[in-house]
């Protein structure tokens, strides 16, 4: 008997769920204490994450607004050129188009540079938040006797009793931002 593709997927998922269940049961039988956390929720709940978002806004929002204003100016210049093109000489049109192209190129370079700087800074700040979350999870797990803590994004199935996210969030919120 040959299974359809969707039936094969169902069998594979069921096998995965059974494997996780068996692994959890084996871990409990072996005396292991297993927990799961919602890593994304922990990072977003951390004081470092909130401080990072505020820092990014303070550093990059004014620059972004300036670029938006410059984009509006460029659009207005382009519309003005199109509107007045019929009354301009060919040389004036060519010069205005060249000027507009140069300004657009400069704008795009500024935009790209700002995006790169934003991404670099965001990665630096979020890395600090992630490191803090990992340290808190490790501390919580050690203090409460957990031998294994998994991110729930990597787990197909878990018993709700294994999720320690809210307990760790409480500990995160008690920590000052570094």
N, C-alpha and C positions, 0 to 999 in steps of 0.2 A: 504494500500500500504506500502510495506516494503522498506526502503532505503538501498542501498549498503553501505559498510563501507566508501568508498571514498566519496559518496554523503553525508553521515552523517558528515564527516570531513568538507566538503565544507559548509554545513549548519551551523556547529559550528563556523567556521571561519567568515562567513558572519554575524552571530549573534554577535560575538565579535567585529567586525568592526563597526557594527551598535551601539553597546553598547558604544564603545569609542566615536563614533560620537555624540551620544545622550548626553553622559557625558560632552563632550566638548561644545556642544551647550547649555546644561543646565548650565555649568559653566559660559559661556559667558553671558547667560541670567541673571544669578544670580550676575553678576558683578565681577566674578572671572577672574583673568588674569592668563592663563596657558601657560607654556613653556616646551620645552623638550631640553635635552642636550645629546650629545654623550659623556658619562662619560669616556669611554676608551680613546677617542681622547683627552679629556681635561687632563687626567692624563699624557698621553704621551707628551702633549705639555707643561706641567708644567716645570719650571726651576728645581724644586726638583727632578722630574723624571730623567731629563738629568744628574743632579748632582749625583743621585743615581746610574745610569748606569756607569758613569765615576768612581765613588768610588768602585763599585763592580769589574769593570775591573782592576783597580789599585790594589785592595786587593787580588783578586783571580786568575787573569790571570797568574802571575808568578808561583803560586802553581799548577795550572792546567798544565802548560807547563812542570813543573818538574815531575808531575805524568805521563804525556804522554811520557816523556823520559824514565822514570822508566818502563813503560809498554813495550816500545821498547826493553829495556834491558832484560826484562823477556822473551819476545818472542825470542830474540836472544839466550838466555841461553837454552830455550826449544828446539829450532832448533839445537843448538850445541849438546845437550844431545841426541837427536834423531839421529843426524849424527854420533856421536862418540860411540854410545851405543854398537855397534858390537865389538869394540876394548877394551871395559872396562870390568872389572871383575864384577861379580854379586853384590858384596859388594859396588863397586864404583857406579854402576848404582843405587842401592838402596839409597845410601847416596846422590847422585846427585838429585834423584827424591824427597827425603825428603826435601833437601835444597830448591829445586824449589817450592814445595808445601808451605813451610813456608814463602818463599818470596812472593808468590802469595797471601797468606792469609794476610800478613802484608800490601801488596799493596792494597788489597780490603778494609781493615780496614781504611787505609789512605784515600782512595777514598770516602768511606762512610762518614767519619768524615768531609772531605772537602765539600761534597755535603750538609751535614746537616748544617755546618757553613754557607755555601753560602745561603741556603734557609732561615735560620734564619735572616741573615743580609739583604737579599733582602726584606723579609717581613717587617723588621723594617724600612728600607728606603722607601719602597713603601707606607707604612702606613702614613709616614710623607707627601708624595706627595698627597695621597688621602685626608688627612685631610686639606691640603692647598687648594686643588681643591674645596672641600665642602665649606670651608670658603669663597672662592672667589665667588662661585655660589650663596651662601646665600646673600653675600654682594651685588652682582649684582642684584639679584632678589628683594631684599628689596629696593635698590636704584631706580629700574625701575618699582616698583609696582606690581610685580608678586606675586600671592597668592599660586601658586603651580608650582613646577618645577619637572618634571619626567625624569628619565633616559630613553633614547629612546629604550634601549634593553628590557624594560618592556612594551613597547607600541606597539600594533599591527599595528596601523595606526595613522598617524599624518599629519596635514596640514603643508606644508613646512614652512609656516610663523610662526609656533610655535617654530621652532628650533633656539635657541640662542647660540649654540655652538661656532660659530665664534666670536661673540661679547665677550664671556667669555674667549676664547683663547687670544684675544687681551689684555684683562685685565691681564690674567695669565702671558703673556710675558712681561708685564710692571712691574710685581712684581719681586724683586730680590729673588734668592734662599735663603731659610732659613737654 
